[in-house]
Amino acid sequence: MQIQPFKIAVDPEDLLDLRRRLKQSRWAPSIAGAGWALGMDAEYLENLAQYWLQRFDWRSVEAALNRVPHFQAVTDSGTIHFVHLKGSAPKALPIVLTHGWPSTFAELLQVGDMLAYPAAYGAAPTDVFDVVIPSLPGFTFSSAPVSNGAGTATQ
């Protein structure tokens, strides 16, 4: 296994493709008064798509995410993306924070920061951790599994 630095850099063509797809979406007719009772609320989904088209700034989000150190573990079966927040003390205890579905590593960055740099949040500086936050296989910047054995079921 090889560990290498990683930087989030989404191809501009991918962002243009997303915009094109959002603009070309064909919305299912909504049923008056259904709201979320029959699944995704149609009006909510259309508003979300409009937000992505008109106001969401991926490049600012990308820059914010790149403020923390990212890495990829390269293995024979693919890559695993992770963030490593090195604790502020020499004898920091290692800890892994793992997201679930539907989620990403990004939702754990604030708590990871609090664990790695406790004094900045009013906690004792000795309550420090070396924090690793991986992206699960197939999520965000980790490659998808290519064979059985990476699921939740055990045999």
N, C-alpha and C positions, 0 to 999 in steps of 0.2 A: 504494500500500500504506500502511496505517495501523497503527502499533504502539500498543497500549493495554495498561495494566496488567490483570492477570487474577488473580482469587482463586478457589481451589477452594472450591466451596460446593454440595455435592450436595444436591438437593432431598430433604427428609425423606420425601416420598411415594415416591421412588425406593428409598430404603432399606427402607421398609415393604413395598414390592412385592418386593424381593429376598428379604426374610425370608419372605414368603408363598410365593414360588416354591420356596424351599429346603424349607420345611415340607411342601409338597405334592409334592415329588419322588417319583417312582416309580422305585425302584432295580431295575436288571436283576439277575437271579439270578447269583450268582457261581459259578464252577466251582472246586471244591475243588482247591487246590494250583496253580492257574494263575498266581497272582500277577500280574506285569506281562507275562507271555508272550503274552497275547491282547489287549493294549492296557492301558487304565487299570485299575489294581487296584481292584476294586469296594469292598473294605473301606476302602482309603485314601481313596477319593472320598467315601464316606459319613462317615468321620471328619472330613474337611475340611469338609464341609457342616455337621456338628455344631459344629465350631470356629467357623465363621462365625455360626451361630445363637446360640451360647451364650457365646463368649468374645471374639470379634473386636470391637474398638471403633473403628469407622470414624472417628468424630469426633476421636479422639486422633491417628489417622494423618493425617487432613485438617489438623489444627492443626500437626502436625510438618512436613508438606509446605508449608504456607503460611508457614513461617519463612524460606523463600528467595523472592527476587523472581521472580514469574511474569509473563509477557506473552503477548499474542496478536498475531500479524501478521494483519491482515484484508486479504484480497485479493479480486479479482473472482470467484475460484473457490472461496473458502472461507477457513478460518482455520488458522493453524499456531500451536500453543501452544509456548512455550519458556521455559526458565529462563535468566536472565542473571546470572552471578556476576562482578561487576566486580572485577578484580584489585586487590590491595592496593598496587600501585605505579603511578605515572603512565604508564610506558611498557610496560605489560603487553602481551604478544603475544596476539592473538586466536586462539582455538581452538574448534572445534565438536566436541562429543562426541555421537555418534549411536548410539542403541540399535538392536538388531535385533529379530527375532521369535523366541520370545515374550518380550518385555521391555517396559520403559517407561523414561521419563526418570528415574524415581525410583532406579533401580539405579545411575545414574551420578552421583548427587548427592555421595556421599562423595569420589570421585576428583575431581570438579569442585571441591569445597571445598579439597582438597589442592593443586590447581593454581592456584586463585585466591588462596589464603592460605598459601603454602609455609612461611613462618616459623613458623606455628602448629603445623607438623608436623616441625620440626627441619631443614628445608631452607633454602637460601640465599634471602633475601627478594627477590633479583633474578631468581630462577627463577619468575617470576609470569606468569600468563595471565589474560586476560579470557575467561571460559568461557561458551559458549552451548550449551545442551542442549535441542534441539527434540524434540517428540513427532512422530513420523512421521505423515504423512497417514493418517487412519483410526484412530490410536492415541490412547488416553487423552483428551486435551482438544483434539486437532486434528480438524477435520472430515474426513470421508471423501472421497476423490476422486469427482468427479461425471462424469468423462470419461476416456477412454484417455490414456495418456502418463505416468502416475505409477507404473508398475510397474518390475520389475527387468530386464525384457528390453529390449534396445536393437535398433533397426532401422537 
